Amino acid sequence: ADCSKALSLIQGINALFLIADKGYDTQKIVDEALRRNMTPVIPPRRNRKEQRKYDKYIYKLRHLVENAFLYIKQWRGIATRYAKMTTSFLAAVQIRCLFWWLTIS
């Protein structure tokens, strides 16, 4: 499960919110977020005995981030990780972001 790696991923990150989907709704993750002064924005699972409140507006903004990654991955070279060197891969991602920025500005 992805939630087993979540605690190590948030180490050293300073943020106001921890936004995640229902798959990350574990008490350990919520407690770690609160300990780090983050507000957990994680919808509770249906089988949770105590349903937590979460900010639905902020949770909807998560969709924008997911769409950004989806747009970047539309380039076949990025999606298949055609560039084997990290610098080449990063350059391809930056070029894709530049094209995207030029179309929306």
Chimera marker file (.cmm) of the C-alpha trace (Angstrom):
<marker_set name="trace">
<marker id="1" x="0.000" y="0.000" z="0.000" r="1" g="1" b="0" radius="0.5"/>
<marker id="2" x="1.156" y="3.539" z="-0.743" r="1" g="1" b="0" radius="0.5"/>
<marker id="3" x="0.340" y="4.692" z="2.768" r="1" g="1" b="0" radius="0.5"/>
<marker id="4" x="3.275" y="2.680" z="4.144" r="1" g="1" b="0" radius="0.5"/>
<marker id="5" x="5.730" y="5.073" z="2.431" r="1" g="1" b="0" radius="0.5"/>
<marker id="6" x="3.878" y="8.291" z="3.284" r="1" g="1" b="0" radius="0.5"/>
<marker id="7" x="5.613" y="8.917" z="6.603" r="1" g="1" b="0" radius="0.5"/>
<marker id="8" x="9.059" y="8.826" z="5.010" r="1" g="1" b="0" radius="0.5"/>
<marker id="9" x="7.901" y="11.081" z="2.157" r="1" g="1" b="0" radius="0.5"/>
<marker id="10" x="6.753" y="13.898" z="4.434" r="1" g="1" b="0" radius="0.5"/>
<marker id="11" x="9.993" y="13.932" z="6.439" r="1" g="1" b="0" radius="0.5"/>
<marker id="12" x="11.657" y="17.338" z="6.170" r="1" g="1" b="0" radius="0.5"/>
<marker id="13" x="8.763" y="19.021" z="4.371" r="1" g="1" b="0" radius="0.5"/>
<marker id="14" x="7.365" y="22.259" z="5.737" r="1" g="1" b="0" radius="0.5"/>
<marker id="15" x="3.795" y="22.804" z="4.576" r="1" g="1" b="0" radius="0.5"/>
<marker id="16" x="0.527" y="24.179" z="5.848" r="1" g="1" b="0" radius="0.5"/>
<marker id="17" x="-1.568" y="21.290" z="4.530" r="1" g="1" b="0" radius="0.5"/>
<marker id="18" x="-1.094" y="17.598" z="3.844" r="1" g="1" b="0" radius="0.5"/>
<marker id="19" x="-3.439" y="16.811" z="0.969" r="1" g="1" b="0" radius="0.5"/>
<marker id="20" x="-3.995" y="13.140" z="0.128" r="1" g="1" b="0" radius="0.5"/>
<marker id="21" x="-6.740" y="10.798" z="-0.989" r="1" g="1" b="0" radius="0.5"/>
<marker id="22" x="-8.641" y="8.235" z="1.073" r="1" g="1" b="0" radius="0.5"/>
<marker id="23" x="-5.894" y="5.661" z="0.668" r="1" g="1" b="0" radius="0.5"/>
<marker id="24" x="-3.733" y="7.680" z="3.052" r="1" g="1" b="0" radius="0.5"/>
<marker id="25" x="-6.345" y="7.904" z="5.806" r="1" g="1" b="0" radius="0.5"/>
<marker id="26" x="-4.437" y="6.230" z="8.622" r="1" g="1" b="0" radius="0.5"/>
<marker id="27" x="-4.161" y="7.515" z="12.149" r="1" g="1" b="0" radius="0.5"/>
<marker id="28" x="-0.329" y="7.432" z="11.965" r="1" g="1" b="0" radius="0.5"/>
<marker id="29" x="-0.284" y="9.770" z="8.971" r="1" g="1" b="0" radius="0.5"/>
<marker id="30" x="-2.829" y="12.146" z="10.500" r="1" g="1" b="0" radius="0.5"/>
<marker id="31" x="-0.916" y="12.220" z="13.796" r="1" g="1" b="0" radius="0.5"/>
<marker id="32" x="2.409" y="12.860" z="12.023" r="1" g="1" b="0" radius="0.5"/>
<marker id="33" x="0.865" y="15.705" z="10.023" r="1" g="1" b="0" radius="0.5"/>
<marker id="34" x="-0.531" y="17.283" z="13.182" r="1" g="1" b="0" radius="0.5"/>
<marker id="35" x="2.816" y="16.844" z="14.942" r="1" g="1" b="0" radius="0.5"/>
<marker id="36" x="4.495" y="18.745" z="12.085" r="1" g="1" b="0" radius="0.5"/>
<marker id="37" x="1.880" y="21.542" z="12.328" r="1" g="1" b="0" radius="0.5"/>
<marker id="38" x="0.231" y="20.526" z="9.045" r="1" g="1" b="0" radius="0.5"/>
<marker id="39" x="-3.508" y="20.426" z="8.611" r="1" g="1" b="0" radius="0.5"/>
<marker id="40" x="-4.425" y="17.009" z="7.196" r="1" g="1" b="0" radius="0.5"/>
<marker id="41" x="-6.792" y="17.332" z="4.245" r="1" g="1" b="0" radius="0.5"/>
<marker id="42" x="-7.568" y="13.661" z="3.821" r="1" g="1" b="0" radius="0.5"/>
<marker id="43" x="-11.155" y="12.479" z="3.393" r="1" g="1" b="0" radius="0.5"/>
<marker id="44" x="-11.999" y="9.722" z="5.860" r="1" g="1" b="0" radius="0.5"/>
<marker id="45" x="-12.676" y="6.191" z="4.693" r="1" g="1" b="0" radius="0.5"/>
<marker id="46" x="-16.245" y="4.991" z="4.922" r="1" g="1" b="0" radius="0.5"/>
<marker id="47" x="-15.411" y="2.301" z="7.449" r="1" g="1" b="0" radius="0.5"/>
<marker id="48" x="-13.748" y="4.760" z="9.860" r="1" g="1" b="0" radius="0.5"/>
<marker id="49" x="-15.636" y="4.750" z="13.141" r="1" g="1" b="0" radius="0.5"/>
<marker id="50" x="-14.915" y="8.402" z="13.823" r="1" g="1" b="0" radius="0.5"/>
<marker id="51" x="-15.469" y="10.457" z="10.665" r="1" g="1" b="0" radius="0.5"/>
<marker id="52" x="-13.009" y="13.386" z="10.601" r="1" g="1" b="0" radius="0.5"/>
<marker id="53" x="-13.812" y="16.763" z="9.087" r="1" g="1" b="0" radius="0.5"/>
<marker id="54" x="-11.668" y="18.006" z="6.190" r="1" g="1" b="0" radius="0.5"/>
<marker id="55" x="-11.618" y="21.090" z="3.973" r="1" g="1" b="0" radius="0.5"/>
<marker id="56" x="-13.433" y="20.039" z="0.805" r="1" g="1" b="0" radius="0.5"/>
<marker id="57" x="-12.385" y="23.158" z="-1.133" r="1" g="1" b="0" radius="0.5"/>
<marker id="58" x="-8.671" y="22.549" z="-0.555" r="1" g="1" b="0" radius="0.5"/>
<marker id="59" x="-9.147" y="18.871" z="-1.370" r="1" g="1" b="0" radius="0.5"/>
<marker id="60" x="-10.630" y="19.824" z="-4.754" r="1" g="1" b="0" radius="0.5"/>
<marker id="61" x="-7.456" y="21.794" z="-5.568" r="1" g="1" b="0" radius="0.5"/>
<marker id="62" x="-5.587" y="18.457" z="-5.516" r="1" g="1" b="0" radius="0.5"/>
<marker id="63" x="-7.213" y="17.817" z="-8.884" r="1" g="1" b="0" radius="0.5"/>
<marker id="64" x="-5.208" y="20.678" z="-10.448" r="1" g="1" b="0" radius="0.5"/>
<marker id="65" x="-1.917" y="19.083" z="-9.434" r="1" g="1" b="0" radius="0.5"/>
<marker id="66" x="-2.983" y="15.705" z="-10.792" r="1" g="1" b="0" radius="0.5"/>
<marker id="67" x="-3.966" y="17.313" z="-14.102" r="1" g="1" b="0" radius="0.5"/>
<marker id="68" x="-0.586" y="19.036" z="-14.330" r="1" g="1" b="0" radius="0.5"/>
<marker id="69" x="1.211" y="15.696" z="-14.049" r="1" g="1" b="0" radius="0.5"/>
<marker id="70" x="-1.200" y="14.197" z="-16.571" r="1" g="1" b="0" radius="0.5"/>
<marker id="71" x="-0.398" y="16.986" z="-19.043" r="1" g="1" b="0" radius="0.5"/>
<marker id="72" x="3.352" y="16.553" z="-18.612" r="1" g="1" b="0" radius="0.5"/>
<marker id="73" x="3.068" y="12.788" z="-19.136" r="1" g="1" b="0" radius="0.5"/>
<marker id="74" x="1.251" y="13.246" z="-22.458" r="1" g="1" b="0" radius="0.5"/>
<marker id="75" x="4.658" y="13.514" z="-24.057" r="1" g="1" b="0" radius="0.5"/>
<marker id="76" x="5.629" y="9.950" z="-24.856" r="1" g="1" b="0" radius="0.5"/>
<marker id="77" x="9.291" y="10.557" z="-24.033" r="1" g="1" b="0" radius="0.5"/>
<marker id="78" x="8.420" y="11.615" z="-20.510" r="1" g="1" b="0" radius="0.5"/>
<marker id="79" x="5.762" y="8.975" z="-19.881" r="1" g="1" b="0" radius="0.5"/>
<marker id="80" x="8.066" y="6.141" z="-20.975" r="1" g="1" b="0" radius="0.5"/>
<marker id="81" x="11.157" y="7.742" z="-19.414" r="1" g="1" b="0" radius="0.5"/>
<marker id="82" x="12.936" y="7.583" z="-22.763" r="1" g="1" b="0" radius="0.5"/>
<marker id="83" x="15.779" y="9.800" z="-21.516" r="1" g="1" b="0" radius="0.5"/>
<marker id="84" x="17.838" y="7.582" z="-19.224" r="1" g="1" b="0" radius="0.5"/>
<marker id="85" x="19.979" y="10.324" z="-17.706" r="1" g="1" b="0" radius="0.5"/>
<marker id="86" x="18.407" y="12.449" z="-14.986" r="1" g="1" b="0" radius="0.5"/>
<marker id="87" x="19.571" y="15.702" z="-16.573" r="1" g="1" b="0" radius="0.5"/>
<marker id="88" x="18.010" y="14.795" z="-19.933" r="1" g="1" b="0" radius="0.5"/>
<marker id="89" x="14.765" y="13.744" z="-18.282" r="1" g="1" b="0" radius="0.5"/>
<marker id="90" x="14.620" y="16.969" z="-16.259" r="1" g="1" b="0" radius="0.5"/>
<marker id="91" x="15.284" y="19.004" z="-19.406" r="1" g="1" b="0" radius="0.5"/>
<marker id="92" x="12.406" y="17.236" z="-21.196" r="1" g="1" b="0" radius="0.5"/>
<marker id="93" x="10.058" y="17.983" z="-18.302" r="1" g="1" b="0" radius="0.5"/>
<marker id="94" x="11.163" y="21.620" z="-18.270" r="1" g="1" b="0" radius="0.5"/>
<marker id="95" x="10.612" y="21.945" z="-22.028" r="1" g="1" b="0" radius="0.5"/>
<marker id="96" x="7.141" y="20.434" z="-21.690" r="1" g="1" b="0" radius="0.5"/>
<marker id="97" x="6.332" y="22.890" z="-18.882" r="1" g="1" b="0" radius="0.5"/>
<marker id="98" x="7.637" y="25.760" z="-21.012" r="1" g="1" b="0" radius="0.5"/>
<marker id="99" x="5.322" y="24.780" z="-23.881" r="1" g="1" b="0" radius="0.5"/>
<marker id="100" x="2.423" y="24.550" z="-21.451" r="1" g="1" b="0" radius="0.5"/>
<marker id="101" x="3.230" y="27.943" z="-19.948" r="1" g="1" b="0" radius="0.5"/>
<marker id="102" x="3.397" y="29.509" z="-23.424" r="1" g="1" b="0" radius="0.5"/>
<marker id="103" x="-0.072" y="28.155" z="-24.303" r="1" g="1" b="0" radius="0.5"/>
<marker id="104" x="-1.762" y="29.417" z="-21.147" r="1" g="1" b="0" radius="0.5"/>
<marker id="105" x="-0.145" y="32.842" z="-20.968" r="1" g="1" b="0" radius="0.5"/>
<link id1="1" id2="2" r="1" g="1" b="0" radius="0.2"/>
<link id1="2" id2="3" r="1" g="1" b="0" radius="0.2"/>
<link id1="3" id2="4" r="1" g="1" b="0" radius="0.2"/>
<link id1="4" id2="5" r="1" g="1" b="0" radius="0.2"/>
<link id1="5" id2="6" r="1" g="1" b="0" radius="0.2"/>
<link id1="6" id2="7" r="1" g="1" b="0" radius="0.2"/>
<link id1="7" id2="8" r="1" g="1" b="0" radius="0.2"/>
<link id1="8" id2="9" r="1" g="1" b="0" radius="0.2"/>
<link id1="9" id2="10" r="1" g="1" b="0" radius="0.2"/>
<link id1="10" id2="11" r="1" g="1" b="0" radius="0.2"/>
<link id1="11" id2="12" r="1" g="1" b="0" radius="0.2"/>
<link id1="12" id2="13" r="1" g="1" b="0" radius="0.2"/>
<link id1="13" id2="14" r="1" g="1" b="0" radius="0.2"/>
<link id1="14" id2="15" r="1" g="1" b="0" radius="0.2"/>
<link id1="15" id2="16" r="1" g="1" b="0" radius="0.2"/>
<link id1="16" id2="17" r="1" g="1" b="0" radius="0.2"/>
<link id1="17" id2="18" r="1" g="1" b="0" radius="0.2"/>
<link id1="18" id2="19" r="1" g="1" b="0" radius="0.2"/>
<link id1="19" id2="20" r="1" g="1" b="0" radius="0.2"/>
<link id1="20" id2="21" r="1" g="1" b="0" radius="0.2"/>
<link id1="21" id2="22" r="1" g="1" b="0" radius="0.2"/>
<link id1="22" id2="23" r="1" g="1" b="0" radius="0.2"/>
<link id1="23" id2="24" r="1" g="1" b="0" radius="0.2"/>
<link id1="24" id2="25" r="1" g="1" b="0" radius="0.2"/>
<link id1="25" id2="26" r="1" g="1" b="0" radius="0.2"/>
<link id1="26" id2="27" r="1" g="1" b="0" radius="0.2"/>
<link id1="27" id2="28" r="1" g="1" b="0" radius="0.2"/>
<link id1="28" id2="29" r="1" g="1" b="0" radius="0.2"/>
<link id1="29" id2="30" r="1" g="1" b="0" radius="0.2"/>
<link id1="30" id2="31" r="1" g="1" b="0" radius="0.2"/>
<link id1="31" id2="32" r="1" g="1" b="0" radius="0.2"/>
<link id1="32" id2="33" r="1" g="1" b="0" radius="0.2"/>
<link id1="33" id2="34" r="1" g="1" b="0" radius="0.2"/>
<link id1="34" id2="35" r="1" g="1" b="0" radius="0.2"/>
<link id1="35" id2="36" r="1" g="1" b="0" radius="0.2"/>
<link id1="36" id2="37" r="1" g="1" b="0" radius="0.2"/>
<link id1="37" id2="38" r="1" g="1" b="0" radius="0.2"/>
<link id1="38" id2="39" r="1" g="1" b="0" radius="0.2"/>
<link id1="39" id2="40" r="1" g="1" b="0" radius="0.2"/>
<link id1="40" id2="41" r="1" g="1" b="0" radius="0.2"/>
<link id1="41" id2="42" r="1" g="1" b="0" radius="0.2"/>
<link id1="42" id2="43" r="1" g="1" b="0" radius="0.2"/>
<link id1="43" id2="44" r="1" g="1" b="0" radius="0.2"/>
<link id1="44" id2="45" r="1" g="1" b="0" radius="0.2"/>
<link id1="45" id2="46" r="1" g="1" b="0" radius="0.2"/>
<link id1="46" id2="47" r="1" g="1" b="0" radius="0.2"/>
<link id1="47" id2="48" r="1" g="1" b="0" radius="0.2"/>
<link id1="48" id2="49" r="1" g="1" b="0" radius="0.2"/>
<link id1="49" id2="50" r="1" g="1" b="0" radius="0.2"/>
<link id1="50" id2="51" r="1" g="1" b="0" radius="0.2"/>
<link id1="51" id2="52" r="1" g="1" b="0" radius="0.2"/>
<link id1="52" id2="53" r="1" g="1" b="0" radius="0.2"/>
<link id1="53" id2="54" r="1" g="1" b="0" radius="0.2"/>
<link id1="54" id2="55" r="1" g="1" b="0" radius="0.2"/>
<link id1="55" id2="56" r="1" g="1" b="0" radius="0.2"/>
<link id1="56" id2="57" r="1" g="1" b="0" radius="0.2"/>
<link id1="57" id2="58" r="1" g="1" b="0" radius="0.2"/>
<link id1="58" id2="59" r="1" g="1" b="0" radius="0.2"/>
<link id1="59" id2="60" r="1" g="1" b="0" radius="0.2"/>
<link id1="60" id2="61" r="1" g="1" b="0" radius="0.2"/>
<link id1="61" id2="62" r="1" g="1" b="0" radius="0.2"/>
<link id1="62" id2="63" r="1" g="1" b="0" radius="0.2"/>
<link id1="63" id2="64" r="1" g="1" b="0" radius="0.2"/>
<link id1="64" id2="65" r="1" g="1" b="0" radius="0.2"/>
<link id1="65" id2="66" r="1" g="1" b="0" radius="0.2"/>
<link id1="66" id2="67" r="1" g="1" b="0" radius="0.2"/>
<link id1="67" id2="68" r="1" g="1" b="0" radius="0.2"/>
<link id1="68" id2="69" r="1" g="1" b="0" radius="0.2"/>
<link id1="69" id2="70" r="1" g="1" b="0" radius="0.2"/>
<link id1="70" id2="71" r="1" g="1" b="0" radius="0.2"/>
<link id1="71" id2="72" r="1" g="1" b="0" radius="0.2"/>
<link id1="72" id2="73" r="1" g="1" b="0" radius="0.2"/>
<link id1="73" id2="74" r="1" g="1" b="0" radius="0.2"/>
<link id1="74" id2="75" r="1" g="1" b="0" radius="0.2"/>
<link id1="75" id2="76" r="1" g="1" b="0" radius="0.2"/>
<link id1="76" id2="77" r="1" g="1" b="0" radius="0.2"/>
<link id1="77" id2="78" r="1" g="1" b="0" radius="0.2"/>
<link id1="78" id2="79" r="1" g="1" b="0" radius="0.2"/>
<link id1="79" id2="80" r="1" g="1" b="0" radius="0.2"/>
<link id1="80" id2="81" r="1" g="1" b="0" radius="0.2"/>
<link id1="81" id2="82" r="1" g="1" b="0" radius="0.2"/>
<link id1="82" id2="83" r="1" g="1" b="0" radius="0.2"/>
<link id1="83" id2="84" r="1" g="1" b="0" radius="0.2"/>
<link id1="84" id2="85" r="1" g="1" b="0" radius="0.2"/>
<link id1="85" id2="86" r="1" g="1" b="0" radius="0.2"/>
<link id1="86" id2="87" r="1" g="1" b="0" radius="0.2"/>
<link id1="87" id2="88" r="1" g="1" b="0" radius="0.2"/>
<link id1="88" id2="89" r="1" g="1" b="0" radius="0.2"/>
<link id1="89" id2="90" r="1" g="1" b="0" radius="0.2"/>
<link id1="90" id2="91" r="1" g="1" b="0" radius="0.2"/>
<link id1="91" id2="92" r="1" g="1" b="0" radius="0.2"/>
<link id1="92" id2="93" r="1" g="1" b="0" radius="0.2"/>
<link id1="93" id2="94" r="1" g="1" b="0" radius="0.2"/>
<link id1="94" id2="95" r="1" g="1" b="0" radius="0.2"/>
<link id1="95" id2="96" r="1" g="1" b="0" radius="0.2"/>
<link id1="96" id2="97" r="1" g="1" b="0" radius="0.2"/>
<link id1="97" id2="98" r="1" g="1" b="0" radius="0.2"/>
<link id1="98" id2="99" r="1" g="1" b="0" radius="0.2"/>
<link id1="99" id2="100" r="1" g="1" b="0" radius="0.2"/>
<link id1="100" id2="101" r="1" g="1" b="0" radius="0.2"/>
<link id1="101" id2="102" r="1" g="1" b="0" radius="0.2"/>
<link id1="102" id2="103" r="1" g="1" b="0" radius="0.2"/>
<link id1="103" id2="104" r="1" g="1" b="0" radius="0.2"/>
<link id1="104" id2="105" r="1" g="1" b="0" radius="0.2"/>
</marker_set>
